[in-house]
């Protein structure tokens, strides 16, 4: 007899055990299907379909993995690094003689490539139109998500259209120098590099150069070596306009730095910066918070916002200031208007007028950048001021900059950053600026000359 609780196999019409046969057939079918190639999936769509927190976790892991493959940040690391792209370019070699040759590294032969450089299948070139709001918003997304972030992926730069218009469209800007890279199928913007014409004085020589900015490649494409292709294509477009030299900056060491400068930071909202654990700032005690206090009002007589009528006087101050520089722009009136005239939430300039009304004695300006705070329960953004120009003839630099800190704090800014260029080092420690771990290296393309001390750098590149 059989146990009444035991399963009774069902018979098929063929007289076999239908359940077992069906299971065996399904198992065999699954095994055979497991070897079939799956259809290609859109990785961008897969990632974007995930919740935001999971996307950020994946991006943090990818970012930390890529740190071991990043470019050197010190000269010692750079001397051991192999630069496959830059070793083929007309730039000074690392470890070479300093100042043995001054001038172009290669002379133009008049033969400039007419065709665009080829791209891997699936990508296409584009020339971006910065007068289009939709294009600017698209570029904002690319730069905000892929341009700069902290090593722990907790802070990320945020760009807005007005800021990009200010940087990308100075007088004389060239549309073809705004070079974009798109996916052919959906026209998604995944790469960008820009340049603007700049009259630059290098030691005692004046040259028209391309001021390069915003080299950016989508994080998912960084292993495809798209950056060298973007640089080559921009170089081709610049050379078509008869320009053979370029100036650019980077936080990493490439062949070969003309100057190396350091960022210094001064908290304006110390409690907020302490809450988000802003890197490099020592704000862990009540004493530190107390030391960061600022006066409530500026104290320099005659300090006021710059107006259009002040441009000639401001230009005279900058011209005298730049005489001591080894690297500085030669500003035309329309360029001074563009870079100095205040723009809401983009840049601010202030001047000090002499008490007897004879003219301007001092000038200070700064621009504003925004940073997104990731995964914080309270704070979502930080706003940072970056010093552009500080020229003093009657006011002590420490007094003028302290007043600038007061004005920036009154505008709701959280941090004030300064590069140690053009004599700025005289007020940094007195005003409790903290040295950052971040450096900015200046480079020249196709030009050799002696290196320049930070105190002699007068060129500031908003980026």
C-alpha positions as CSV (number, residue, x, y, z in Angstrom):
1,X,0.0,0.0,0.0
2,X,1.0,3.5,-0.5
3,X,1.0,6.4,2.0
4,X,-2.2,8.5,1.4
5,X,-0.1,11.6,2.1
6,X,2.5,10.9,-0.5
7,X,2.3,12.6,-3.8
8,X,0.7,10.6,-6.5
9,X,2.3,11.0,-9.9
10,X,-0.1,11.9,-12.7
11,X,-0.1,9.8,-15.9
12,X,0.0,11.4,-19.3
13,X,-1.9,10.1,-22.3
14,X,1.4,8.6,-23.4
15,X,1.6,6.7,-20.1
16,X,4.6,8.6,-18.7
17,X,5.1,10.8,-15.7
18,X,4.0,14.1,-17.1
19,X,5.3,16.3,-14.2
20,X,8.8,15.0,-14.3
21,X,9.0,15.0,-18.0
22,X,7.8,18.6,-18.2
23,X,10.3,19.8,-15.5
24,X,13.1,18.0,-17.3
25,X,12.1,19.6,-20.6
26,X,11.9,23.1,-19.0
27,X,15.3,22.7,-17.3
28,X,16.9,21.6,-20.6
29,X,15.3,24.6,-22.4
30,X,16.6,27.1,-19.8
31,X,20.1,25.6,-20.0
32,X,20.1,26.0,-23.8
33,X,18.7,29.6,-23.6
34,X,21.4,30.6,-21.1
35,X,24.0,30.5,-23.8
36,X,22.0,32.7,-26.2
37,X,23.5,36.2,-26.5
38,X,21.3,38.8,-24.9
39,X,20.2,41.9,-26.7
40,X,22.4,45.0,-26.2
41,X,21.1,47.3,-23.5
42,X,21.4,51.1,-23.3
43,X,23.7,51.5,-20.3
44,X,22.8,55.2,-20.0
45,X,19.1,54.4,-19.8
46,X,19.8,51.5,-17.3
47,X,21.7,53.9,-15.0
48,X,19.2,56.7,-15.3
49,X,16.3,54.3,-14.4
50,X,17.8,53.6,-11.0
51,X,16.8,55.7,-7.9
52,X,19.0,58.8,-7.4
53,X,20.7,57.3,-4.3
54,X,21.7,54.2,-6.1
55,X,23.0,56.2,-9.1
56,X,25.2,58.2,-6.7
57,X,26.5,55.1,-5.0
58,X,27.5,53.6,-8.4
59,X,29.1,56.9,-9.4
60,X,31.0,57.1,-6.1
61,X,32.4,53.6,-6.7
62,X,33.4,54.3,-10.3
63,X,35.0,57.6,-9.2
64,X,37.1,55.9,-6.4
65,X,38.1,53.1,-8.9
66,X,39.3,55.7,-11.4
67,X,41.5,57.5,-8.9
68,X,44.3,55.0,-9.3
69,X,44.3,55.7,-13.1
70,X,44.2,59.5,-12.8
71,X,46.9,61.9,-14.0
72,X,49.7,62.9,-11.6
73,X,49.1,65.7,-9.1
74,X,52.8,66.2,-8.2
75,X,55.9,66.7,-10.2
76,X,57.5,63.6,-8.7
77,X,54.6,61.5,-9.9
78,X,54.7,63.2,-13.3
79,X,58.3,62.4,-13.9
80,X,57.4,58.7,-13.6
81,X,54.3,59.0,-15.7
82,X,54.1,58.3,-19.5
83,X,52.2,60.9,-21.4
84,X,51.2,59.2,-24.6
85,X,49.3,62.2,-26.0
86,X,51.3,65.1,-24.7
87,X,54.6,63.7,-25.7
88,X,53.4,64.1,-29.3
89,X,52.4,67.8,-28.8
90,X,54.5,71.0,-29.1
91,X,54.8,71.6,-25.4
92,X,58.0,71.8,-23.2
93,X,59.1,68.4,-22.0
94,X,59.1,67.6,-18.3
95,X,62.6,67.8,-16.8
96,X,63.9,69.8,-19.8
97,X,66.1,72.9,-19.6
98,X,64.3,76.0,-18.4
99,X,64.7,79.1,-20.6
100,X,67.1,77.8,-23.2
101,X,64.6,78.6,-25.9
102,X,62.0,81.4,-25.9
103,X,59.3,81.5,-28.5
104,X,57.2,79.0,-30.6
105,X,58.2,75.4,-30.3
106,X,57.0,74.7,-33.9
107,X,56.4,77.3,-36.6
108,X,53.1,77.1,-38.6
109,X,53.7,75.7,-42.1
110,X,50.4,77.1,-43.4
111,X,48.9,73.6,-43.9
112,X,45.9,73.2,-41.6
113,X,43.8,70.1,-41.8
114,X,40.4,70.9,-43.3
115,X,38.5,67.7,-42.3
116,X,37.3,67.1,-38.8
117,X,39.1,64.4,-36.9
118,X,37.4,61.0,-37.1
119,X,35.5,59.7,-34.1
120,X,34.6,56.2,-33.0
121,X,31.3,54.8,-34.5
122,X,28.3,56.2,-32.7
123,X,29.6,59.7,-32.1
124,X,29.5,63.0,-34.0
125,X,30.9,66.5,-33.7
126,X,28.8,69.6,-33.0
127,X,29.4,73.3,-32.7
128,X,27.4,74.6,-29.7
129,X,25.4,77.8,-29.9
130,X,25.7,79.7,-26.6
131,X,22.9,82.1,-27.6
132,X,20.5,79.2,-27.3
133,X,19.1,78.7,-23.8
134,X,18.3,75.0,-24.5
135,X,22.0,74.4,-25.6
136,X,23.3,76.2,-22.5
137,X,21.0,74.1,-20.2
138,X,22.2,71.0,-21.9
139,X,25.8,72.1,-21.4
140,X,25.1,72.9,-17.7
141,X,23.9,69.3,-17.2
142,X,27.1,67.8,-18.8
143,X,29.4,70.0,-16.8
144,X,27.5,69.8,-13.5
145,X,27.5,66.0,-13.6
146,X,31.0,65.3,-15.1
147,X,33.4,68.3,-14.8
148,X,34.7,68.5,-11.2
149,X,33.9,66.7,-8.0
150,X,35.6,66.0,-4.7
151,X,37.4,62.7,-4.2
152,X,34.7,61.3,-1.9
153,X,31.9,62.3,-4.4
154,X,30.1,64.5,-1.8
155,X,30.4,67.8,-3.5
156,X,29.8,68.6,-7.2
157,X,30.1,71.9,-9.1
158,X,26.8,73.3,-10.4
159,X,26.7,75.5,-13.5
160,X,24.1,77.9,-14.7
161,X,23.4,79.5,-18.1
162,X,24.3,83.1,-17.1
163,X,27.7,82.0,-15.8
164,X,28.5,80.0,-18.9
165,X,27.5,83.0,-21.1
166,X,29.9,85.2,-19.2
167,X,32.8,82.7,-19.6
168,X,32.1,81.5,-23.1
169,X,31.2,84.7,-24.8
170,X,33.8,87.4,-24.2
171,X,34.3,90.0,-27.0
172,X,35.6,88.4,-30.1
173,X,34.4,84.9,-29.1
174,X,34.4,82.3,-32.0
175,X,31.4,80.1,-32.4
176,X,33.5,77.3,-34.0
177,X,35.7,77.2,-30.9
178,X,32.9,75.8,-28.8
179,X,33.4,72.2,-29.7
180,X,30.8,69.5,-28.6
181,X,30.7,65.7,-28.9
182,X,27.3,64.0,-29.2
183,X,25.9,60.5,-29.4
184,X,24.7,59.9,-33.0
185,X,21.5,58.1,-32.1
186,X,20.0,60.4,-29.5
187,X,22.2,63.5,-29.9
188,X,23.0,63.4,-26.2
189,X,25.9,65.8,-25.4
190,X,28.8,63.8,-23.9
191,X,31.9,65.9,-24.5
192,X,32.9,69.5,-24.7
193,X,35.9,71.8,-24.9
194,X,36.0,75.6,-25.5
195,X,38.4,78.4,-26.3
196,X,38.2,82.2,-26.5
197,X,40.7,84.6,-28.2
198,X,42.9,86.4,-25.6
199,X,45.7,89.0,-26.0
200,X,48.3,87.7,-23.6
201,X,51.6,89.2,-22.4
202,X,54.1,86.4,-21.7
203,X,57.2,88.0,-20.1
204,X,58.0,90.8,-22.6
205,X,56.1,89.3,-25.6
206,X,52.5,89.9,-26.6
207,X,50.6,87.2,-28.5
208,X,47.1,86.4,-29.5
209,X,46.4,83.0,-28.0
210,X,43.4,80.7,-27.4
211,X,42.4,80.6,-23.8
212,X,41.2,77.0,-23.4
213,X,38.5,76.0,-20.9
214,X,36.0,73.4,-19.8
215,X,37.6,70.2,-21.2
216,X,34.9,67.7,-20.1
217,X,34.1,64.1,-21.1
218,X,31.1,62.1,-19.7
219,X,32.3,59.8,-17.0
220,X,31.2,56.7,-18.8
221,X,33.4,57.5,-21.8
222,X,36.7,58.4,-20.0
223,X,38.3,55.0,-20.9
224,X,37.7,55.7,-24.6
225,X,40.4,58.4,-24.8
226,X,38.0,61.1,-26.0
227,X,40.0,63.9,-24.4
228,X,42.9,63.8,-26.9
229,X,40.5,63.8,-29.8
230,X,38.7,66.8,-28.4
231,X,42.0,68.7,-27.9
232,X,43.1,67.8,-31.5
233,X,39.8,69.0,-33.0
234,X,39.9,72.3,-31.1
235,X,43.5,72.8,-32.0
236,X,42.6,72.3,-35.7
237,X,39.7,74.8,-35.4
238,X,41.9,77.4,-33.6
239,X,44.7,77.0,-36.2
240,X,42.2,77.7,-39.0
241,X,41.9,81.2,-37.6
242,X,45.7,81.7,-37.7
243,X,46.3,81.2,-33.9
244,X,49.1,78.9,-33.0
245,X,49.5,79.3,-29.2
246,X,47.1,78.5,-26.3
247,X,47.0,79.0,-22.6
248,X,45.2,76.6,-20.2
249,X,45.1,75.5,-16.6
250,X,44.6,72.2,-14.9
251,X,44.7,70.7,-11.4
252,X,46.9,67.9,-12.6
253,X,50.6,68.0,-13.7
254,X,51.1,67.8,-17.5
255,X,54.1,68.6,-19.6
256,X,55.1,71.2,-18.5
257,X,53.8,73.8,-15.9
258,X,54.6,77.4,-16.6
259,X,53.5,78.3,-13.1
260,X,52.0,76.5,-10.1
261,X,49.6,78.3,-7.8
262,X,47.7,77.2,-4.7
263,X,44.1,77.8,-3.6
264,X,43.5,79.3,-0.2
265,X,40.0,79.2,1.4
266,X,38.3,81.4,4.0
267,X,35.0,80.3,5.5
268,X,32.1,82.8,5.5
269,X,29.5,80.4,6.8
270,X,31.7,78.3,9.1
271,X,28.9,76.3,10.8
272,X,27.4,75.3,7.4
273,X,30.8,74.3,6.1
274,X,31.4,72.3,9.3
275,X,28.0,70.5,8.8
276,X,28.9,69.4,5.3
277,X,32.5,68.5,6.3
278,X,34.0,70.7,3.7
279,X,37.5,69.3,2.9
280,X,40.6,71.0,4.2
281,X,39.0,73.4,6.7
282,X,39.7,73.1,10.4
283,X,36.4,74.1,12.0
284,X,36.1,71.5,14.8
285,X,36.0,73.8,17.9
286,X,34.2,76.8,19.1
287,X,37.5,78.7,19.1
288,X,37.9,78.1,15.4
289,X,34.3,79.4,14.8
290,X,35.0,82.5,16.9
291,X,38.2,83.3,15.0
292,X,36.2,83.3,11.7
293,X,34.0,86.2,12.7
294,X,33.9,89.2,10.4
295,X,33.0,92.9,11.0
296,X,29.3,93.6,10.2
297,X,30.1,96.5,7.8
298,X,32.9,97.5,5.4
299,X,35.2,100.1,6.8
300,X,37.0,101.5,3.7
301,X,35.8,105.1,2.9
302,X,34.7,105.5,-0.7
303,X,34.1,101.8,-1.4
304,X,31.3,101.2,-3.8
305,X,30.1,98.9,-6.7
306,X,31.9,99.5,-10.0
307,X,29.8,101.2,-12.7
308,X,30.3,101.6,-16.5
309,X,31.7,105.0,-16.0
310,X,34.5,103.5,-13.9
311,X,35.9,101.3,-16.6
312,X,38.6,103.7,-17.9
313,X,39.9,104.2,-14.3
314,X,39.7,100.5,-13.6
315,X,41.7,99.8,-16.8
316,X,44.4,102.2,-15.7
317,X,44.7,100.4,-12.3
318,X,45.0,97.0,-14.0
319,X,47.5,98.2,-16.6
320,X,49.8,99.5,-13.8
321,X,49.2,96.3,-11.8
322,X,50.1,94.0,-14.8
323,X,53.4,95.8,-15.4
324,X,54.9,93.6,-12.7
325,X,53.4,90.4,-14.1
326,X,55.1,87.8,-16.3
327,X,51.7,86.4,-17.5
328,X,48.7,88.8,-17.9
329,X,46.0,89.7,-20.3
330,X,46.0,92.9,-22.3
331,X,42.5,94.1,-21.9
332,X,40.7,96.2,-24.5
333,X,37.8,98.5,-23.2
334,X,35.1,96.1,-24.3
335,X,36.9,93.3,-22.6
336,X,37.2,95.2,-19.4
337,X,33.5,95.9,-19.5
338,X,32.8,92.2,-20.0
339,X,35.0,90.9,-17.2
340,X,34.5,93.7,-14.7
341,X,30.9,95.1,-14.9
342,X,28.8,93.4,-12.2
343,X,26.4,90.6,-13.2
344,X,23.8,89.4,-10.7
345,X,24.9,86.0,-9.2
346,X,27.8,85.8,-11.6
347,X,30.4,88.4,-10.6
348,X,30.9,91.6,-8.5
349,X,33.3,94.4,-8.7
350,X,34.0,97.3,-6.3
351,X,36.2,100.4,-6.5
352,X,37.5,102.9,-4.0
353,X,37.1,106.5,-5.1
354,X,39.6,109.1,-3.8
355,X,38.2,111.5,-1.2
356,X,39.1,114.5,-3.4
357,X,37.3,113.0,-6.4
358,X,40.4,112.8,-8.5
359,X,39.8,109.2,-9.6
360,X,39.9,105.6,-8.5
361,X,42.5,104.3,-6.1
362,X,41.6,100.6,-5.6
363,X,39.8,97.8,-7.4
364,X,38.6,94.4,-6.2
365,X,36.4,91.9,-8.0
366,X,35.2,88.3,-7.5
367,X,33.0,85.8,-9.4
368,X,30.6,83.3,-7.9
369,X,30.4,79.5,-8.3
370,X,27.9,77.1,-6.9
371,X,28.4,73.6,-5.5
372,X,25.8,70.9,-5.0
373,X,26.0,69.0,-1.7
374,X,25.2,65.3,-2.2
375,X,23.3,63.1,0.3
376,X,23.1,65.7,3.1
377,X,19.9,65.9,5.2
378,X,20.0,69.7,5.6
379,X,22.2,71.4,3.1
380,X,21.8,71.1,-0.7
381,X,24.1,73.8,-2.1
382,X,27.2,75.9,-1.3
383,X,28.0,79.3,-2.9
384,X,31.6,80.2,-3.2
385,X,33.3,83.5,-4.2
386,X,36.6,83.4,-6.1
387,X,38.8,86.5,-6.1
388,X,39.4,87.8,-9.7
389,X,41.4,91.0,-9.3
390,X,42.7,93.0,-6.3
391,X,44.6,96.2,-7.0
392,X,45.4,98.7,-4.3
393,X,47.3,102.0,-4.4
394,X,45.8,103.8,-1.4
395,X,44.2,101.1,0.8
396,X,46.1,98.3,2.5
397,X,45.3,95.0,0.7
398,X,44.4,93.3,4.0
399,X,41.8,96.0,4.7
400,X,40.3,95.9,1.2
401,X,40.0,92.1,1.1
402,X,38.5,92.0,4.6
403,X,35.8,94.4,3.4
404,X,35.3,92.2,0.3
405,X,34.8,89.2,2.7
406,X,32.1,91.3,4.5
407,X,30.4,92.1,1.2
408,X,30.5,88.5,0.0
409,X,29.0,87.2,3.2
410,X,26.2,89.8,3.0
411,X,25.4,88.3,-0.4
412,X,24.9,84.9,1.2
413,X,28.1,83.3,0.0
414,X,29.6,80.5,2.1
415,X,33.2,80.4,1.2
416,X,35.8,82.8,-0.3
417,X,38.7,81.3,-2.4
418,X,41.9,83.0,-3.5
419,X,44.9,81.9,-5.6
420,X,48.2,83.0,-4.3
421,X,49.0,85.1,-7.3
422,X,50.0,88.8,-7.9
423,X,50.9,89.5,-4.2
424,X,47.8,87.9,-2.7
425,X,50.0,86.1,-0.3
426,X,50.4,89.3,1.8
427,X,46.9,89.0,3.3
428,X,46.1,85.3,3.3
429,X,47.3,84.3,6.8
430,X,46.3,87.7,8.3
431,X,42.7,87.1,7.2
432,X,42.7,83.5,8.3
433,X,42.7,81.9,4.9
434,X,43.5,78.2,5.0
435,X,45.8,76.6,2.4
436,X,43.9,74.1,0.3
437,X,45.2,70.7,-1.0
438,X,44.3,71.9,-4.5
439,X,46.8,73.5,-6.9
440,X,46.3,75.1,-10.3
441,X,48.9,74.7,-12.9
442,X,49.3,77.1,-15.9
443,X,50.4,75.8,-19.3
444,X,51.3,77.2,-22.7
445,X,50.8,75.3,-25.9
446,X,53.5,75.7,-28.6
447,X,55.4,78.3,-26.6
448,X,58.6,77.9,-24.6
449,X,59.9,80.3,-22.0
450,X,61.2,80.5,-18.4
451,X,58.8,79.4,-15.6
452,X,56.9,82.1,-13.7
453,X,56.6,82.5,-9.9
454,X,53.0,82.7,-8.7
455,X,53.5,86.3,-7.5
456,X,54.0,87.2,-11.2
457,X,50.9,85.5,-12.5
458,X,48.2,88.1,-13.5
459,X,46.0,85.9,-15.6
460,X,42.9,84.5,-13.9
461,X,40.8,82.0,-15.8
462,X,37.2,81.5,-14.4
463,X,36.5,77.8,-14.6
